[in-house]
Amino acid sequence: MQELAIDWTRAQELYARNGITTVMHFPIDDFSVQDKAEKYFQAAQYINDMINNQGLKVYIHASSGISRSPTAILTYLCIYKRVNTW
């Protein structure tokens, strides 16, 4: 977020102003296989909790790159919804 000059406090204010009640910053180190494995599993647990336990609508996006968000969603779908991948 620092590299992209994202003001996290300002982003949270904008989220709140637009009715987004739960905001989570969840960094994942792309250069560590261990970190990715742990974090994607943890992200799937958070997604499952927000959707199935808290009844929230969930929007997931990454600040940079294009693979983190879909990978987190696919991890959730595979583990909790037992969706078969190709």
PDB file of N, CA, C and O in Angstrom:
ATOM      1  N   MET A   1       0.817  -1.186   0.000  1.00  0.00           N
ATOM      2  CA  MET A   1       0.000   0.000   0.000  1.00  0.00           C
ATOM      3  C   MET A   1       0.868   1.259   0.000  1.00  0.00           C
ATOM      4  O   MET A   1       0.507   2.273  -0.598  1.00  0.00           O
ATOM      5  N   GLN A   2       2.021   1.183   0.680  1.00  0.00           N
ATOM      6  CA  GLN A   2       2.921   2.325   0.689  1.00  0.00           C
ATOM      7  C   GLN A   2       3.478   2.585  -0.704  1.00  0.00           C
ATOM      8  O   GLN A   2       3.583   3.734  -1.131  1.00  0.00           O
ATOM      9  N   GLU A   3       3.835   1.514  -1.413  1.00  0.00           N
ATOM     10  CA  GLU A   3       4.393   1.675  -2.748  1.00  0.00           C
ATOM     11  C   GLU A   3       3.399   2.338  -3.698  1.00  0.00           C
ATOM     12  O   GLU A   3       3.794   3.069  -4.606  1.00  0.00           O
ATOM     13  N   LEU A   4       2.114   2.081  -3.486  1.00  0.00           N
ATOM     14  CA  LEU A   4       1.085   2.654  -4.346  1.00  0.00           C
ATOM     15  C   LEU A   4       0.520   3.956  -3.789  1.00  0.00           C
ATOM     16  O   LEU A   4      -0.386   4.547  -4.377  1.00  0.00           O
ATOM     17  N   ALA A   5       1.053   4.401  -2.658  1.00  0.00           N
ATOM     18  CA  ALA A   5       0.616   5.634  -1.990  1.00  0.00           C
ATOM     19  C   ALA A   5      -0.870   5.603  -1.662  1.00  0.00           C
ATOM     20  O   ALA A   5      -1.576   6.591  -1.862  1.00  0.00           O
ATOM     21  N   ILE A   6      -1.340   4.473  -1.159  1.00  0.00           N
ATOM     22  CA  ILE A   6      -2.742   4.333  -0.767  1.00  0.00           C
ATOM     23  C   ILE A   6      -2.897   4.790   0.678  1.00  0.00           C
ATOM     24  O   ILE A   6      -2.222   4.276   1.570  1.00  0.00           O
ATOM     25  N   ASP A   7      -3.766   5.733   0.908  1.00  0.00           N
ATOM     26  CA  ASP A   7      -4.050   6.239   2.247  1.00  0.00           C
ATOM     27  C   ASP A   7      -5.127   5.357   2.866  1.00  0.00           C
ATOM     28  O   ASP A   7      -6.312   5.528   2.578  1.00  0.00           O
ATOM     29  N   TRP A   8      -4.720   4.409   3.721  1.00  0.00           N
ATOM     30  CA  TRP A   8      -5.641   3.429   4.290  1.00  0.00           C
ATOM     31  C   TRP A   8      -6.743   4.091   5.117  1.00  0.00           C
ATOM     32  O   TRP A   8      -7.894   3.659   5.064  1.00  0.00           O
ATOM     33  N   THR A   9      -6.411   5.123   5.871  1.00  0.00           N
ATOM     34  CA  THR A   9      -7.416   5.823   6.679  1.00  0.00           C
ATOM     35  C   THR A   9      -8.465   6.448   5.768  1.00  0.00           C
ATOM     36  O   THR A   9      -9.662   6.355   6.039  1.00  0.00           O
ATOM     37  N   ARG A  10      -8.030   7.066   4.719  1.00  0.00           N
ATOM     38  CA  ARG A  10      -8.957   7.689   3.746  1.00  0.00           C
ATOM     39  C   ARG A  10      -9.807   6.625   3.065  1.00  0.00           C
ATOM     40  O   ARG A  10     -11.006   6.820   2.867  1.00  0.00           O
ATOM     41  N   ALA A  11      -9.194   5.506   2.707  1.00  0.00           N
ATOM     42  CA  ALA A  11      -9.937   4.424   2.065  1.00  0.00           C
ATOM     43  C   ALA A  11     -11.034   3.907   3.004  1.00  0.00           C
ATOM     44  O   ALA A  11     -12.156   3.653   2.565  1.00  0.00           O
ATOM     45  N   GLN A  12     -10.716   3.752   4.283  1.00  0.00           N
ATOM     46  CA  GLN A  12     -11.718   3.284   5.242  1.00  0.00           C
ATOM     47  C   GLN A  12     -12.876   4.274   5.370  1.00  0.00           C
ATOM     48  O   GLN A  12     -14.032   3.868   5.490  1.00  0.00           O
ATOM     49  N   GLU A  13     -12.571   5.552   5.343  1.00  0.00           N
ATOM     50  CA  GLU A  13     -13.616   6.579   5.398  1.00  0.00           C
ATOM     51  C   GLU A  13     -14.536   6.473   4.188  1.00  0.00           C
ATOM     52  O   GLU A  13     -15.756   6.568   4.324  1.00  0.00           O
ATOM     53  N   LEU A  14     -13.962   6.276   3.014  1.00  0.00           N
ATOM     54  CA  LEU A  14     -14.768   6.148   1.798  1.00  0.00           C
ATOM     55  C   LEU A  14     -15.625   4.881   1.839  1.00  0.00           C
ATOM     56  O   LEU A  14     -16.787   4.902   1.432  1.00  0.00           O
ATOM     57  N   TYR A  15     -15.056   3.790   2.326  1.00  0.00           N
ATOM     58  CA  TYR A  15     -15.830   2.553   2.457  1.00  0.00           C
ATOM     59  C   TYR A  15     -17.028   2.785   3.371  1.00  0.00           C
ATOM     60  O   TYR A  15     -18.154   2.434   3.021  1.00  0.00           O
ATOM     61  N   ALA A  16     -16.791   3.369   4.531  1.00  0.00           N
ATOM     62  CA  ALA A  16     -17.860   3.608   5.509  1.00  0.00           C
ATOM     63  C   ALA A  16     -18.941   4.513   4.931  1.00  0.00           C
ATOM     64  O   ALA A  16     -20.132   4.270   5.126  1.00  0.00           O
ATOM     65  N   ARG A  17     -18.526   5.550   4.222  1.00  0.00           N
ATOM     66  CA  ARG A  17     -19.471   6.482   3.622  1.00  0.00           C
ATOM     67  C   ARG A  17     -20.364   5.793   2.591  1.00  0.00           C
ATOM     68  O   ARG A  17     -21.484   6.239   2.345  1.00  0.00           O
ATOM     69  N   ASN A  18     -19.874   4.710   1.988  1.00  0.00           N
ATOM     70  CA  ASN A  18     -20.623   3.994   0.959  1.00  0.00           C
ATOM     71  C   ASN A  18     -21.277   2.718   1.477  1.00  0.00           C
ATOM     72  O   ASN A  18     -21.656   1.848   0.694  1.00  0.00           O
ATOM     73  N   GLY A  19     -21.407   2.610   2.802  1.00  0.00           N
ATOM     74  CA  GLY A  19     -22.153   1.512   3.395  1.00  0.00           C
ATOM     75  C   GLY A  19     -21.388   0.204   3.532  1.00  0.00           C
ATOM     76  O   GLY A  19     -21.986  -0.825   3.844  1.00  0.00           O
ATOM     77  N   ILE A  20     -20.090   0.222   3.307  1.00  0.00           N
ATOM     78  CA  ILE A  20     -19.288  -0.979   3.486  1.00  0.00           C
ATOM     79  C   ILE A  20     -18.885  -1.030   4.958  1.00  0.00           C
ATOM     80  O   ILE A  20     -18.134  -0.181   5.437  1.00  0.00           O
ATOM     81  N   THR A  21     -19.393  -2.034   5.666  1.00  0.00           N
ATOM     82  CA  THR A  21     -19.263  -2.060   7.122  1.00  0.00           C
ATOM     83  C   THR A  21     -18.036  -2.800   7.634  1.00  0.00           C
ATOM     84  O   THR A  21     -17.538  -2.491   8.717  1.00  0.00           O
ATOM     85  N   THR A  22     -17.550  -3.753   6.888  1.00  0.00           N
ATOM     86  CA  THR A  22     -16.397  -4.531   7.327  1.00  0.00           C
ATOM     87  C   THR A  22     -15.306  -4.419   6.276  1.00  0.00           C
ATOM     88  O   THR A  22     -15.501  -4.796   5.120  1.00  0.00           O
ATOM     89  N   VAL A  23     -14.163  -3.900   6.684  1.00  0.00           N
ATOM     90  CA  VAL A  23     -13.053  -3.728   5.766  1.00  0.00           C
ATOM     91  C   VAL A  23     -11.837  -4.423   6.372  1.00  0.00           C
ATOM     92  O   VAL A  23     -11.537  -4.264   7.555  1.00  0.00           O
ATOM     93  N   MET A  24     -11.153  -5.187   5.544  1.00  0.00           N
ATOM     94  CA  MET A  24      -9.994  -5.919   6.023  1.00  0.00           C
ATOM     95  C   MET A  24      -8.832  -5.726   5.055  1.00  0.00           C
ATOM     96  O   MET A  24      -8.984  -5.895   3.846  1.00  0.00           O
ATOM     97  N   HIS A  25      -7.692  -5.376   5.591  1.00  0.00           N
ATOM     98  CA  HIS A  25      -6.468  -5.310   4.795  1.00  0.00           C
ATOM     99  C   HIS A  25      -5.720  -6.600   5.087  1.00  0.00           C
ATOM    100  O   HIS A  25      -5.398  -6.888   6.239  1.00  0.00           O
ATOM    101  N   PHE A  26      -5.443  -7.380   4.045  1.00  0.00           N
ATOM    102  CA  PHE A  26      -4.890  -8.717   4.222  1.00  0.00           C
ATOM    103  C   PHE A  26      -3.715  -8.912   3.258  1.00  0.00           C
ATOM    104  O   PHE A  26      -3.884  -9.485   2.181  1.00  0.00           O
ATOM    105  N   PRO A  27      -2.522  -8.434   3.644  1.00  0.00           N
ATOM    106  CA  PRO A  27      -1.371  -8.544   2.735  1.00  0.00           C
ATOM    107  C   PRO A  27      -0.878  -9.979   2.569  1.00  0.00           C
ATOM    108  O   PRO A  27      -0.891 -10.764   3.518  1.00  0.00           O
ATOM    109  N   ILE A  28      -0.447 -10.311   1.362  1.00  0.00           N
ATOM    110  CA  ILE A  28       0.105 -11.632   1.050  1.00  0.00           C
ATOM    111  C   ILE A  28       1.431 -11.420   0.330  1.00  0.00           C
ATOM    112  O   ILE A  28       1.508 -10.661  -0.636  1.00  0.00           O
ATOM    113  N   ASP A  29       2.470 -12.093   0.804  1.00  0.00           N
ATOM    114  CA  ASP A  29       3.802 -11.980   0.217  1.00  0.00           C
ATOM    115  C   ASP A  29       3.893 -12.901  -0.996  1.00  0.00           C
ATOM    116  O   ASP A  29       3.916 -14.123  -0.854  1.00  0.00           O
ATOM    117  N   ASP A  30       3.945 -12.320  -2.171  1.00  0.00           N
ATOM    118  CA  ASP A  30       3.993 -13.097  -3.414  1.00  0.00           C
ATOM    119  C   ASP A  30       5.287 -13.884  -3.582  1.00  0.00           C
ATOM    120  O   ASP A  30       5.351 -14.811  -4.389  1.00  0.00           O
ATOM    121  N   PHE A  31       6.306 -13.522  -2.833  1.00  0.00           N
ATOM    122  CA  PHE A  31       7.607 -14.157  -3.011  1.00  0.00           C
ATOM    123  C   PHE A  31       7.884 -15.267  -1.999  1.00  0.00           C
ATOM    124  O   PHE A  31       8.983 -15.821  -1.973  1.00  0.00           O
ATOM    125  N   SER A  32       6.897 -15.593  -1.169  1.00  0.00           N
ATOM    126  CA  SER A  32       7.055 -16.647  -0.171  1.00  0.00           C
ATOM    127  C   SER A  32       5.967 -17.693  -0.368  1.00  0.00           C
ATOM    128  O   SER A  32       4.787 -17.424  -0.147  1.00  0.00           O
ATOM    129  N   VAL A  33       6.372 -18.886  -0.783  1.00  0.00           N
ATOM    130  CA  VAL A  33       5.407 -19.969  -0.992  1.00  0.00           C
ATOM    131  C   VAL A  33       4.707 -20.304   0.320  1.00  0.00           C
ATOM    132  O   VAL A  33       3.499 -20.541   0.342  1.00  0.00           O
ATOM    133  N   GLN A  34       5.459 -20.324   1.404  1.00  0.00           N
ATOM    134  CA  GLN A  34       4.888 -20.629   2.727  1.00  0.00           C
ATOM    135  C   GLN A  34       3.843 -19.585   3.116  1.00  0.00           C
ATOM    136  O   GLN A  34       2.756 -19.938   3.572  1.00  0.00           O
ATOM    137  N   ASP A  35       4.166 -18.306   2.939  1.00  0.00           N
ATOM    138  CA  ASP A  35       3.226 -17.242   3.292  1.00  0.00           C
ATOM    139  C   ASP A  35       1.964 -17.333   2.448  1.00  0.00           C
ATOM    140  O   ASP A  35       0.855 -17.180   2.960  1.00  0.00           O
ATOM    141  N   LYS A  36       2.135 -17.585   1.144  1.00  0.00           N
ATOM    142  CA  LYS A  36       0.959 -17.693   0.273  1.00  0.00           C
ATOM    143  C   LYS A  36       0.056 -18.842   0.709  1.00  0.00           C
ATOM    144  O   LYS A  36      -1.162 -18.680   0.781  1.00  0.00           O
ATOM    145  N   ALA A  37       0.635 -19.987   0.998  1.00  0.00           N
ATOM    146  CA  ALA A  37      -0.166 -21.146   1.400  1.00  0.00           C
ATOM    147  C   ALA A  37      -0.940 -20.850   2.681  1.00  0.00           C
ATOM    148  O   ALA A  37      -2.132 -21.144   2.771  1.00  0.00           O
ATOM    149  N   GLU A  38      -0.276 -20.278   3.656  1.00  0.00           N
ATOM    150  CA  GLU A  38      -0.930 -19.961   4.921  1.00  0.00           C
ATOM    151  C   GLU A  38      -1.979 -18.868   4.763  1.00  0.00           C
ATOM    152  O   GLU A  38      -3.090 -18.978   5.282  1.00  0.00           O
ATOM    153  N   LYS A  39      -1.617 -17.821   4.047  1.00  0.00           N
ATOM    154  CA  LYS A  39      -2.521 -16.670   3.937  1.00  0.00           C
ATOM    155  C   LYS A  39      -3.760 -16.977   3.100  1.00  0.00           C
ATOM    156  O   LYS A  39      -4.853 -16.521   3.437  1.00  0.00           O
ATOM    157  N   TYR A  40      -3.613 -17.742   2.015  1.00  0.00           N
ATOM    158  CA  TYR A  40      -4.798 -18.050   1.214  1.00  0.00           C
ATOM    159  C   TYR A  40      -5.759 -18.933   1.997  1.00  0.00           C
ATOM    160  O   TYR A  40      -6.974 -18.769   1.889  1.00  0.00           O
ATOM    161  N   PHE A  41      -5.234 -19.863   2.779  1.00  0.00           N
ATOM    162  CA  PHE A  41      -6.095 -20.692   3.620  1.00  0.00           C
ATOM    163  C   PHE A  41      -6.797 -19.818   4.660  1.00  0.00           C
ATOM    164  O   PHE A  41      -7.997 -19.961   4.891  1.00  0.00           O
ATOM    165  N   GLN A  42      -6.040 -18.912   5.285  1.00  0.00           N
ATOM    166  CA  GLN A  42      -6.619 -18.013   6.273  1.00  0.00           C
ATOM    167  C   GLN A  42      -7.658 -17.082   5.629  1.00  0.00           C
ATOM    168  O   GLN A  42      -8.704 -16.814   6.221  1.00  0.00           O
ATOM    169  N   ALA A  43      -7.371 -16.601   4.437  1.00  0.00           N
ATOM    170  CA  ALA A  43      -8.322 -15.741   3.725  1.00  0.00           C
ATOM    171  C   ALA A  43      -9.623 -16.498   3.461  1.00  0.00           C
ATOM    172  O   ALA A  43     -10.710 -15.938   3.610  1.00  0.00           O
ATOM    173  N   ALA A  44      -9.515 -17.767   3.069  1.00  0.00           N
ATOM    174  CA  ALA A  44     -10.715 -18.581   2.830  1.00  0.00           C
ATOM    175  C   ALA A  44     -11.533 -18.728   4.111  1.00  0.00           C
ATOM    176  O   ALA A  44     -12.763 -18.719   4.067  1.00  0.00           O
ATOM    177  N   GLN A  45     -10.863 -18.860   5.234  1.00  0.00           N
ATOM    178  CA  GLN A  45     -11.565 -18.957   6.517  1.00  0.00           C
ATOM    179  C   GLN A  45     -12.311 -17.659   6.823  1.00  0.00           C
ATOM    180  O   GLN A  45     -13.459 -17.692   7.266  1.00  0.00           O
ATOM    181  N   TYR A  46     -11.660 -16.517   6.587  1.00  0.00           N
ATOM    182  CA  TYR A  46     -12.307 -15.217   6.806  1.00  0.00           C
ATOM    183  C   TYR A  46     -13.512 -15.045   5.881  1.00  0.00           C
ATOM    184  O   TYR A  46     -14.577 -14.604   6.312  1.00  0.00           O
ATOM    185  N   ILE A  47     -13.336 -15.392   4.621  1.00  0.00           N
ATOM    186  CA  ILE A  47     -14.433 -15.269   3.654  1.00  0.00           C
ATOM    187  C   ILE A  47     -15.611 -16.134   4.087  1.00  0.00           C
ATOM    188  O   ILE A  47     -16.756 -15.683   4.073  1.00  0.00           O
ATOM    189  N   ASN A  48     -15.332 -17.362   4.467  1.00  0.00           N
ATOM    190  CA  ASN A  48     -16.387 -18.257   4.924  1.00  0.00           C
ATOM    191  C   ASN A  48     -17.115 -17.680   6.137  1.00  0.00           C
ATOM    192  O   ASN A  48     -18.344 -17.711   6.195  1.00  0.00           O
ATOM    193  N   ASP A  49     -16.374 -17.161   7.089  1.00  0.00           N
ATOM    194  CA  ASP A  49     -16.988 -16.584   8.282  1.00  0.00           C
ATOM    195  C   ASP A  49     -17.879 -15.403   7.930  1.00  0.00           C
ATOM    196  O   ASP A  49     -19.003 -15.294   8.421  1.00  0.00           O
ATOM    197  N   MET A  50     -17.371 -14.517   7.074  1.00  0.00           N
ATOM    198  CA  MET A  50     -18.155 -13.334   6.721  1.00  0.00           C
ATOM    199  C   MET A  50     -19.435 -13.699   5.980  1.00  0.00           C
ATOM    200  O   MET A  50     -20.487 -13.111   6.231  1.00  0.00           O
ATOM    201  N   ILE A  51     -19.353 -14.668   5.069  1.00  0.00           N
ATOM    202  CA  ILE A  51     -20.529 -15.035   4.268  1.00  0.00           C
ATOM    203  C   ILE A  51     -21.487 -15.925   5.051  1.00  0.00           C
ATOM    204  O   ILE A  51     -22.680 -15.632   5.139  1.00  0.00           O
ATOM    205  N   ASN A  52     -20.972 -17.000   5.616  1.00  0.00           N
ATOM    206  CA  ASN A  52     -21.842 -18.027   6.193  1.00  0.00           C
ATOM    207  C   ASN A  52     -22.162 -17.856   7.668  1.00  0.00           C
ATOM    208  O   ASN A  52     -23.166 -18.391   8.138  1.00  0.00           O
ATOM    209  N   ASN A  53     -21.339 -17.127   8.414  1.00  0.00           N
ATOM    210  CA  ASN A  53     -21.626 -16.920   9.833  1.00  0.00           C
ATOM    211  C   ASN A  53     -22.172 -15.529  10.133  1.00  0.00           C
ATOM    212  O   ASN A  53     -23.046 -15.372  10.985  1.00  0.00           O
ATOM    213  N   GLN A  54     -21.659 -14.523   9.436  1.00  0.00           N
ATOM    214  CA  GLN A  54     -22.094 -13.152   9.675  1.00  0.00           C
ATOM    215  C   GLN A  54     -23.149 -12.678   8.689  1.00  0.00           C
ATOM    216  O   GLN A  54     -23.772 -11.638   8.903  1.00  0.00           O
ATOM    217  N   GLY A  55     -23.356 -13.424   7.616  1.00  0.00           N
ATOM    218  CA  GLY A  55     -24.359 -13.066   6.623  1.00  0.00           C
ATOM    219  C   GLY A  55     -24.013 -11.824   5.811  1.00  0.00           C
ATOM    220  O   GLY A  55     -24.910 -11.132   5.330  1.00  0.00           O
ATOM    221  N   LEU A  56     -22.744 -11.540   5.657  1.00  0.00           N
ATOM    222  CA  LEU A  56     -22.323 -10.349   4.924  1.00  0.00           C
ATOM    223  C   LEU A  56     -22.210 -10.628   3.433  1.00  0.00           C
ATOM    224  O   LEU A  56     -21.987 -11.762   3.009  1.00  0.00           O
ATOM    225  N   LYS A  57     -22.368  -9.577   2.656  1.00  0.00           N
ATOM    226  CA  LYS A  57     -22.020  -9.633   1.239  1.00  0.00           C
ATOM    227  C   LYS A  57     -20.553  -9.247   1.168  1.00  0.00           C
ATOM    228  O   LYS A  57     -20.128  -8.293   1.818  1.00  0.00           O
ATOM    229  N   VAL A  58     -19.787  -9.973   0.391  1.00  0.00           N
ATOM    230  CA  VAL A  58     -18.344  -9.790   0.395  1.00  0.00           C
ATOM    231  C   VAL A  58     -17.857  -9.352  -0.976  1.00  0.00           C
ATOM    232  O   VAL A  58     -18.218  -9.932  -2.000  1.00  0.00           O
ATOM    233  N   TYR A  59     -17.036  -8.323  -0.973  1.00  0.00           N
ATOM    234  CA  TYR A  59     -16.367  -7.834  -2.180  1.00  0.00           C
ATOM    235  C   TYR A  59     -14.866  -7.949  -1.926  1.00  0.00           C
ATOM    236  O   TYR A  59     -14.364  -7.451  -0.918  1.00  0.00           O
ATOM    237  N   ILE A  60     -14.160  -8.598  -2.830  1.00  0.00           N
ATOM    238  CA  ILE A  60     -12.732  -8.830  -2.635  1.00  0.00           C
ATOM    239  C   ILE A  60     -11.974  -8.210  -3.805  1.00  0.00           C
ATOM    240  O   ILE A  60     -12.324  -8.421  -4.966  1.00  0.00           O
ATOM    241  N   HIS A  61     -10.929  -7.441  -3.485  1.00  0.00           N
ATOM    242  CA  HIS A  61     -10.088  -6.880  -4.540  1.00  0.00           C
ATOM    243  C   HIS A  61      -8.662  -6.773  -4.034  1.00  0.00           C
ATOM    244  O   HIS A  61      -8.424  -6.745  -2.827  1.00  0.00           O
ATOM    245  N   ALA A  62      -7.733  -6.714  -4.941  1.00  0.00           N
ATOM    246  CA  ALA A  62      -6.324  -6.541  -4.606  1.00  0.00           C
ATOM    247  C   ALA A  62      -5.882  -5.146  -5.027  1.00  0.00           C
ATOM    248  O   ALA A  62      -6.362  -4.597  -6.019  1.00  0.00           O
ATOM    249  N   SER A  63      -4.973  -4.594  -4.267  1.00  0.00           N
ATOM    250  CA  SER A  63      -4.470  -3.249  -4.578  1.00  0.00           C
ATOM    251  C   SER A  63      -3.529  -3.261  -5.772  1.00  0.00           C
ATOM    252  O   SER A  63      -3.428  -2.272  -6.499  1.00  0.00           O
ATOM    253  N   SER A  64      -2.845  -4.372  -5.975  1.00  0.00           N
ATOM    254  CA  SER A  64      -1.950  -4.481  -7.122  1.00  0.00           C
ATOM    255  C   SER A  64      -2.000  -5.914  -7.632  1.00  0.00           C
ATOM    256  O   SER A  64      -2.312  -6.845  -6.890  1.00  0.00           O
ATOM    257  N   GLY A  65      -1.697  -6.067  -8.872  1.00  0.00           N
ATOM    258  CA  GLY A  65      -1.725  -7.410  -9.445  1.00  0.00           C
ATOM    259  C   GLY A  65      -3.136  -7.869  -9.772  1.00  0.00           C
ATOM    260  O   GLY A  65      -4.113  -7.155  -9.546  1.00  0.00           O
ATOM    261  N   ILE A  66      -3.216  -9.089 -10.313  1.00  0.00           N
ATOM    262  CA  ILE A  66      -4.528  -9.598 -10.706  1.00  0.00           C
ATOM    263  C   ILE A  66      -4.805 -11.004 -10.188  1.00  0.00           C
ATOM    264  O   ILE A  66      -5.860 -11.571 -10.474  1.00  0.00           O
ATOM    265  N   SER A  67      -3.870 -11.572  -9.429  1.00  0.00           N
ATOM    266  CA  SER A  67      -4.053 -12.969  -9.040  1.00  0.00           C
ATOM    267  C   SER A  67      -4.481 -13.179  -7.596  1.00  0.00           C
ATOM    268  O   SER A  67      -5.050 -14.225  -7.284  1.00  0.00           O
ATOM    269  N   ARG A  68      -4.235 -12.243  -6.715  1.00  0.00           N
ATOM    270  CA  ARG A  68      -4.522 -12.481  -5.301  1.00  0.00           C
ATOM    271  C   ARG A  68      -6.012 -12.653  -5.025  1.00  0.00           C
ATOM    272  O   ARG A  68      -6.405 -13.590  -4.331  1.00  0.00           O
ATOM    273  N   SER A  69      -6.828 -11.781  -5.548  1.00  0.00           N
ATOM    274  CA  SER A  69      -8.267 -11.870  -5.287  1.00  0.00           C
ATOM    275  C   SER A  69      -8.876 -13.157  -5.828  1.00  0.00           C
ATOM    276  O   SER A  69      -9.558 -13.861  -5.083  1.00  0.00           O
ATOM    277  N   PRO A  70      -8.655 -13.490  -7.100  1.00  0.00           N
ATOM    278  CA  PRO A  70      -9.225 -14.740  -7.604  1.00  0.00           C
ATOM    279  C   PRO A  70      -8.698 -15.967  -6.867  1.00  0.00           C
ATOM    280  O   PRO A  70      -9.438 -16.930  -6.666  1.00  0.00           O
ATOM    281  N   THR A  71      -7.428 -15.946  -6.464  1.00  0.00           N
ATOM    282  CA  THR A  71      -6.872 -17.096  -5.753  1.00  0.00           C
ATOM    283  C   THR A  71      -7.532 -17.249  -4.388  1.00  0.00           C
ATOM    284  O   THR A  71      -7.824 -18.370  -3.974  1.00  0.00           O
ATOM    285  N   ALA A  72      -7.770 -16.158  -3.688  1.00  0.00           N
ATOM    286  CA  ALA A  72      -8.457 -16.225  -2.394  1.00  0.00           C
ATOM    287  C   ALA A  72      -9.876 -16.756  -2.572  1.00  0.00           C
ATOM    288  O   ALA A  72     -10.332 -17.584  -1.783  1.00  0.00           O
ATOM    289  N   ILE A  73     -10.565 -16.293  -3.588  1.00  0.00           N
ATOM    290  CA  ILE A  73     -11.934 -16.741  -3.844  1.00  0.00           C
ATOM    291  C   ILE A  73     -11.957 -18.212  -4.234  1.00  0.00           C
ATOM    292  O   ILE A  73     -12.797 -18.966  -3.745  1.00  0.00           O
ATOM    293  N   LEU A  74     -11.048 -18.629  -5.107  1.00  0.00           N
ATOM    294  CA  LEU A  74     -10.990 -20.036  -5.501  1.00  0.00           C
ATOM    295  C   LEU A  74     -10.658 -20.945  -4.316  1.00  0.00           C
ATOM    296  O   LEU A  74     -11.187 -22.052  -4.214  1.00  0.00           O
ATOM    297  N   THR A  75      -9.791 -20.482  -3.430  1.00  0.00           N
ATOM    298  CA  THR A  75      -9.470 -21.262  -2.235  1.00  0.00           C
ATOM    299  C   THR A  75     -10.719 -21.459  -1.387  1.00  0.00           C
ATOM    300  O   THR A  75     -10.990 -22.564  -0.919  1.00  0.00           O
ATOM    301  N   TYR A  76     -11.480 -20.379  -1.190  1.00  0.00           N
ATOM    302  CA  TYR A  76     -12.742 -20.475  -0.447  1.00  0.00           C
ATOM    303  C   TYR A  76     -13.700 -21.453  -1.121  1.00  0.00           C
ATOM    304  O   TYR A  76     -14.267 -22.325  -0.462  1.00  0.00           O
ATOM    305  N   LEU A  77     -13.879 -21.310  -2.423  1.00  0.00           N
ATOM    306  CA  LEU A  77     -14.814 -22.173  -3.146  1.00  0.00           C
ATOM    307  C   LEU A  77     -14.407 -23.645  -3.076  1.00  0.00           C
ATOM    308  O   LEU A  77     -15.257 -24.521  -2.918  1.00  0.00           O
ATOM    309  N   CYS A  78     -13.127 -23.908  -3.193  1.00  0.00           N
ATOM    310  CA  CYS A  78     -12.654 -25.298  -3.160  1.00  0.00           C
ATOM    311  C   CYS A  78     -12.790 -25.911  -1.775  1.00  0.00           C
ATOM    312  O   CYS A  78     -13.196 -27.066  -1.647  1.00  0.00           O
ATOM    313  N   ILE A  79     -12.456 -25.154  -0.737  1.00  0.00           N
ATOM    314  CA  ILE A  79     -12.475 -25.708   0.617  1.00  0.00           C
ATOM    315  C   ILE A  79     -13.887 -25.764   1.196  1.00  0.00           C
ATOM    316  O   ILE A  79     -14.294 -26.791   1.740  1.00  0.00           O
ATOM    317  N   TYR A  80     -14.634 -24.671   1.082  1.00  0.00           N
ATOM    318  CA  TYR A  80     -15.916 -24.581   1.774  1.00  0.00           C
ATOM    319  C   TYR A  80     -17.117 -24.947   0.914  1.00  0.00           C
ATOM    320  O   TYR A  80     -18.133 -25.407   1.434  1.00  0.00           O
ATOM    321  N   LYS A  81     -17.012 -24.753  -0.375  1.00  0.00           N
ATOM    322  CA  LYS A  81     -18.141 -25.064  -1.251  1.00  0.00           C
ATOM    323  C   LYS A  81     -17.888 -26.318  -2.055  1.00  0.00           C
ATOM    324  O   LYS A  81     -18.759 -26.769  -2.798  1.00  0.00           O
ATOM    325  N   ARG A  82     -16.709 -26.882  -1.914  1.00  0.00           N
ATOM    326  CA  ARG A  82     -16.320 -28.114  -2.592  1.00  0.00           C
ATOM    327  C   ARG A  82     -16.539 -28.036  -4.099  1.00  0.00           C
ATOM    328  O   ARG A  82     -16.979 -28.995  -4.733  1.00  0.00           O
ATOM    329  N   VAL A  83     -16.220 -26.871  -4.651  1.00  0.00           N
ATOM    330  CA  VAL A  83     -16.316 -26.664  -6.097  1.00  0.00           C
ATOM    331  C   VAL A  83     -15.094 -27.317  -6.735  1.00  0.00           C
ATOM    332  O   VAL A  83     -13.958 -27.032  -6.356  1.00  0.00           O
ATOM    333  N   ASN A  84     -15.334 -28.183  -7.693  1.00  0.00           N
ATOM    334  CA  ASN A  84     -14.230 -28.822  -8.401  1.00  0.00           C
ATOM    335  C   ASN A  84     -13.618 -27.835  -9.389  1.00  0.00           C
ATOM    336  O   ASN A  84     -14.326 -27.114 -10.092  1.00  0.00           O
ATOM    337  N   THR A  85     -12.302 -27.820  -9.425  1.00  0.00           N
ATOM    338  CA  THR A  85     -11.628 -26.999 -10.425  1.00  0.00           C
ATOM    339  C   THR A  85     -11.287 -27.888 -11.596  1.00  0.00           C
ATOM    340  O   THR A  85     -11.496 -29.100 -11.536  1.00  0.00           O
ATOM    341  N   TRP A  86     -10.762 -27.305 -12.666  1.00  0.00           N
ATOM    342  CA  TRP A  86     -10.506 -28.081 -13.873  1.00  0.00           C
ATOM    343  C   TRP A  86      -9.467 -29.147 -13.641  1.00  0.00           C
ATOM    344  O   TRP A  86      -9.133 -29.894 -14.561  1.00  0.00           O
TER     345      TRP A  86
END
